[in-house]
Amino acid sequence: MNMIRDRYKKFFLDIENIYFAEKIVKSNADIVRYSQCKEVGPSNTKFTSPVIDLTEDIAEIDRNFRKSLRNEIKDAIKNYNIVTSFEQNVCENMMSDFKDFYTFFSTKKSIPNADFSKLKRLKENIIISHAKHEDRYIAFHLYLKNTKKLRLLYSASLLSEDKDDLKLIVRANKLLHFKDIVSAKEMDYLEYDLGGVDIFEKSLDGINKFKLGFTKNITTTNNFLISNSSLGKIFLLLNKILGRI
């Protein structure tokens, strides 16, 4: 099976994260967290995400973009000197640059920071891309990968109130997505997953609109937790009260 398994210890618990599984698999961890599993699990939460089929021609993928998105990408290519990079083998310096950039972004946006302990464990399953303008980072994307798909895990852009900077930032981020799609296809990945949407959450309208500008193809998978021990069951109960593990 083309899944990713990530096992670690926390609070005297053995915890395993399993990504992209076709079905529930055997694990002796106290708690197993499934993300984007095709099989339905206990206390299941549906996960919906726009996914681009990379077996299609780039021209066809581009035609499925929202018209305004295509125009901004063309403008970015024609009128802005934006340089992009797609890093399959993430070195320590690149991870450090991403960490600094994302930590600043998440702090200013009042959103949770990236889980850098997890990223360190999953280093072989990580791709980082970035866009630069005049040697200044404008946007970063971090993907979780298996041999089949890329799943956007974190995305961050330069923060600015300058009008010209804002135009640049918007175009650089959209161009970076397009370049990532092209690179992923060239490297024989089959799916480009934009990392989830929630059309029923009004606070996410802007993000949902942005992601759905790339494709209207929505896939549904399943997120859930399984406990395999008494200790795991106790901590799952505490999890409901105190927050996520």
C-alpha positions as CSV (number, residue, x, y, z in Angstrom):
1,M,0.0,0.0,0.0
2,N,1.2,3.5,-0.9
3,M,0.8,5.0,2.6
4,I,3.1,6.9,4.9
5,R,3.6,5.7,8.5
6,D,5.0,8.0,11.2
7,R,5.5,6.6,14.7
8,Y,6.7,8.4,17.8
9,K,6.3,8.6,21.5
10,K,4.4,11.3,23.5
11,F,3.1,11.3,27.1
12,F,4.3,7.7,27.5
13,L,2.1,6.8,24.5
14,D,3.1,5.1,21.3
15,I,1.4,7.1,18.6
16,E,1.3,6.3,14.9
17,N,0.2,8.7,12.1
18,I,-0.9,6.9,8.9
19,Y,-1.4,9.0,5.8
20,F,-3.2,8.0,2.5
21,A,-4.1,4.4,3.5
22,E,-6.5,2.4,1.4
23,K,-7.9,0.7,4.5
24,I,-7.3,0.3,8.2
25,V,-4.1,-1.6,8.8
26,K,-2.5,-3.6,11.7
27,S,-0.7,-1.4,14.3
28,N,0.2,-2.1,17.9
29,A,0.6,1.6,18.7
30,D,-1.5,2.9,21.6
31,I,-3.2,5.4,19.4
32,V,-3.3,5.4,15.6
33,R,-4.3,8.6,13.7
34,Y,-5.5,8.1,10.1
35,S,-5.3,11.0,7.7
36,Q,-7.1,10.8,4.3
37,C,-7.9,7.1,4.6
38,K,-10.2,5.7,2.0
39,E,-11.9,3.4,4.5
40,V,-14.3,4.9,7.1
41,G,-13.2,4.6,10.7
42,P,-14.6,5.1,14.2
43,S,-15.7,8.6,15.1
44,N,-15.0,9.4,11.4
45,T,-14.6,12.9,10.0
46,K,-14.9,13.5,6.3
47,F,-12.0,15.3,4.6
48,T,-12.8,17.0,1.3
49,S,-10.0,18.3,-0.9
50,P,-9.6,19.7,-4.4
51,V,-7.3,17.2,-6.3
52,I,-5.8,17.7,-9.8
53,D,-5.4,14.7,-11.9
54,L,-1.8,14.9,-13.1
55,T,-2.3,12.2,-15.8
56,E,-4.1,15.0,-17.8
57,D,-2.1,17.2,-20.2
58,I,-0.9,20.5,-18.7
59,A,-3.0,22.3,-21.3
60,E,-6.1,20.6,-20.0
61,I,-5.1,21.2,-16.4
62,D,-4.6,24.9,-17.2
63,R,-8.0,25.1,-19.0
64,N,-9.7,24.0,-15.7
65,F,-8.2,26.9,-13.9
66,R,-10.5,29.9,-13.2
67,K,-10.0,32.5,-15.9
68,S,-8.8,35.2,-13.5
69,L,-6.3,32.7,-12.1
70,R,-4.9,31.9,-15.5
71,N,-4.6,35.6,-16.2
72,E,-2.7,36.3,-13.0
73,I,-0.3,33.5,-13.7
74,K,0.3,34.8,-17.2
75,D,0.9,38.3,-15.8
76,A,3.4,36.8,-13.2
77,I,5.4,35.2,-16.0
78,K,5.3,38.1,-18.3
79,N,5.8,41.1,-16.0
80,Y,7.4,39.9,-12.8
81,N,10.9,38.4,-12.4
82,I,9.8,35.6,-10.1
83,V,12.1,32.6,-9.7
84,T,10.7,29.4,-8.4
85,S,12.3,26.2,-7.0
86,F,10.9,22.7,-6.3
87,E,13.1,20.9,-3.8
88,Q,12.6,17.1,-3.7
89,N,15.6,16.5,-1.5
90,V,15.2,19.0,1.4
91,C,18.5,20.1,2.9
92,E,19.0,21.5,6.4
93,N,19.4,25.1,5.1
94,M,16.2,24.9,3.1
95,M,14.2,23.5,6.1
96,S,15.7,26.2,8.3
97,D,14.7,29.0,5.8
98,F,11.2,27.5,5.6
99,K,11.0,27.3,9.5
100,D,11.9,30.9,9.9
101,F,9.5,32.1,7.2
102,Y,6.6,30.0,8.3
103,T,7.0,30.8,12.0
104,F,6.9,34.5,11.3
105,F,3.9,34.0,9.0
106,S,2.0,31.9,11.5
107,T,2.7,34.2,14.4
108,K,1.5,37.3,12.5
109,K,-1.6,35.4,11.3
110,S,-2.3,33.9,14.7
111,I,-2.5,30.4,13.4
112,P,-0.8,27.2,14.7
113,N,2.9,26.9,13.8
114,A,4.1,24.0,11.7
115,D,4.8,20.7,13.5
116,F,8.6,20.7,12.9
117,S,9.1,17.6,15.0
118,K,6.9,15.7,12.6
119,L,8.5,17.3,9.6
120,K,11.9,16.1,10.8
121,R,10.6,12.6,11.2
122,L,9.1,12.7,7.7
123,K,12.0,14.3,6.0
124,E,12.1,11.7,3.2
125,N,8.4,12.4,2.5
126,I,8.7,16.2,2.3
127,I,9.0,18.5,-0.7
128,I,9.5,22.3,-0.3
129,S,9.0,24.8,-3.1
130,H,9.5,28.5,-3.0
131,A,9.1,31.7,-5.0
132,K,11.7,34.5,-4.9
133,H,11.8,38.0,-6.3
134,E,15.1,39.9,-6.3
135,D,16.5,37.3,-4.0
136,R,13.7,37.8,-1.4
137,Y,11.4,34.9,-0.4
138,I,7.8,35.6,-1.4
139,A,6.1,32.3,-0.9
140,F,6.7,28.8,0.5
141,H,4.8,25.6,0.0
142,L,5.5,22.4,1.9
143,Y,4.1,19.1,0.6
144,L,3.8,15.6,2.0
145,K,4.5,13.0,-0.7
146,N,4.3,9.3,-1.4
147,T,5.1,7.8,-4.8
148,K,1.7,8.7,-6.1
149,K,0.6,12.1,-4.8
150,L,1.6,15.5,-3.4
151,R,-0.5,16.8,-0.6
152,L,-0.1,20.5,0.4
153,L,0.6,20.6,4.1
154,Y,1.7,24.2,4.7
155,S,1.6,27.4,2.7
156,A,2.9,30.8,3.6
157,S,3.4,34.1,1.8
158,L,5.3,37.3,2.5
159,L,3.2,39.7,4.6
160,S,3.1,43.4,3.5
161,E,0.7,46.3,3.4
162,D,2.4,47.9,0.4
163,K,0.1,47.9,-2.7
164,D,2.8,46.8,-5.2
165,D,4.1,44.1,-2.9
166,L,0.6,42.7,-2.5
167,K,0.2,42.4,-6.3
168,L,3.5,40.6,-6.4
169,I,2.7,38.3,-3.5
170,V,-0.6,37.2,-5.0
171,R,0.9,36.5,-8.4
172,A,4.0,34.7,-7.0
173,N,1.9,32.4,-4.9
174,K,-0.3,31.4,-7.8
175,L,2.6,31.0,-10.1
176,L,4.3,28.8,-7.6
177,H,1.3,26.5,-7.5
178,F,1.3,26.3,-11.2
179,K,5.1,25.6,-11.3
180,D,4.6,22.9,-8.6
181,I,1.9,21.2,-10.6
182,V,4.2,21.2,-13.7
183,S,7.1,19.8,-11.7
184,A,5.0,17.2,-10.0
185,K,3.7,16.0,-13.4
186,E,7.2,15.9,-14.8
187,M,8.3,13.7,-11.9
188,D,5.4,11.2,-12.5
189,Y,3.2,12.0,-9.6
190,L,-0.4,11.2,-10.3
191,E,-2.3,13.6,-8.0
192,Y,-1.8,17.1,-6.7
193,D,-3.9,17.6,-3.6
194,L,-4.5,21.2,-2.5
195,G,-4.8,20.3,1.2
196,G,-8.5,20.5,2.0
197,V,-11.5,22.8,1.8
198,D,-14.5,23.4,4.1
199,I,-17.2,25.0,2.1
200,F,-19.5,25.2,5.2
201,E,-17.0,27.3,7.2
202,K,-17.5,31.0,6.3
203,S,-14.2,32.1,7.8
204,L,-12.4,30.0,5.2
205,D,-14.3,31.4,2.2
206,G,-11.2,33.2,0.8
207,I,-9.0,30.0,1.1
208,N,-11.7,27.8,-0.4
209,K,-12.2,30.2,-3.3
210,F,-8.5,30.3,-4.0
211,K,-8.1,26.5,-4.0
212,L,-11.2,25.9,-6.0
213,G,-9.8,28.2,-8.7
214,F,-7.4,25.4,-9.6
215,T,-9.9,22.6,-10.0
216,K,-13.5,21.7,-9.2
217,N,-12.6,18.1,-8.7
218,I,-13.3,17.3,-5.1
219,T,-12.3,14.0,-3.4
220,T,-13.6,12.8,0.0
221,T,-11.5,10.7,2.4
222,N,-11.6,10.0,6.1
223,N,-9.8,11.2,9.2
224,F,-10.1,9.3,12.5
225,L,-8.4,7.9,15.6
226,I,-8.2,4.3,16.8
227,S,-7.0,3.2,20.3
228,N,-5.4,-0.2,20.7
229,S,-4.8,-0.2,24.4
230,S,-6.4,0.8,27.7
231,L,-3.9,3.6,28.0
232,G,-4.8,4.8,24.5
233,K,-8.5,4.8,25.3
234,I,-7.9,6.9,28.4
235,F,-5.9,9.4,26.5
236,L,-8.5,9.6,23.7
237,L,-11.1,10.5,26.3
238,L,-8.8,13.2,27.7
239,N,-8.2,14.3,24.1
240,K,-11.8,15.2,23.7
241,I,-11.7,17.3,26.9
242,L,-8.2,18.9,26.6
243,G,-7.6,19.1,22.9
244,R,-5.6,17.3,20.3
245,I,-2.7,14.9,21.1
